[in-house]
Amino acid sequence: MTTKPRTRAPRAKRTIPPSATKLPESRPRSAPPAAYGAPEDELRALALRACLIARDAVFNVRDLLSDGSRLAFLAIKDCEKELDQIERKIDEQLPEAITRVGEAKARELLACLKFITDLERIGDLAYSAVMQLESRREKLPAADSKALIEMASLLCEMLEQVHRGFLTRDLTYAQNVLRSDPEVDRLCHALFQRHLAEPTIAGSTTAGSNVYARQQNFDILLAAQALERIGDHAKNLAEEIYGLAEGRSLRHNAKKLAYS
């Protein structure tokens, strides 16, 4: 009697960046809160996890732009929902936790609150960007797709640097984020300028074609604007890392000008 060789089912496509496995997870979803000790430690773990989720959301924006993956779209939606849940939990638990700690821990808890505010907004913006593009009936022009993918790639790296900076308090990561943000702005502005300079499709001058072209451009520009705003939030997070490391805000410091 012979038996047929067993075949393995194909694996589902990954929708998180490969580097995610190299980063220390802030808290496994199955772990009980008690495993993380004091409430303030759990809140810090939640904020760190939120950094990874926001990064994954932007990674999936890039994946969606690259090959139109439906799994990537669903992952972005899940990330947005999970960031909402983390923000709600931090909002509920932080007021009580901050009354039980000293100044250093209180500063860290306030940073967690600021972090989740920006990270939750990043989740919203990532979802907004792909929703704008999902409404299109036609494929993105190659030049627009390339610019948006490049923006998303930069943002993904910036958010990974934010996570590492928050975890280690190493200002090198924050500096990298602040240096990258102007490039995101440049890509966005270049895309806007190109579309504003060429408002019609294939040189058509008819009124109907002109209106249609402007509507198509509008969808692309709204997506680009959402990505550019993600860069602004990543920059805010980098400035918060300075606050944690140095005990003072970078927003009112001349040092900010050196990296902006």
Secondary structure, DSSP 8 states (H G I E B T S, - for coil): ---------------S-GGGGGS--S--TTS-GGGG-SHHHHHHHHHHHHHHHHHHHHHHHHHHHHH--HHHHHHHHHHHHHHHHHHHHHHHHHHHHHTTS-HHHHHHHHHHHHHHHHHHHHHHHHHHHHHHHHT-SS---HHHHHHHHHHHHHHHHHHHHHHHHHHH--HHHHHHHHHHHHHHHHHHHHHHHHHHH--SSTT---HHHHHHHHHHHHHHHHHHHHHHHHHHHHHHHHHHHHHHHHSS-STTSTHHHHH-
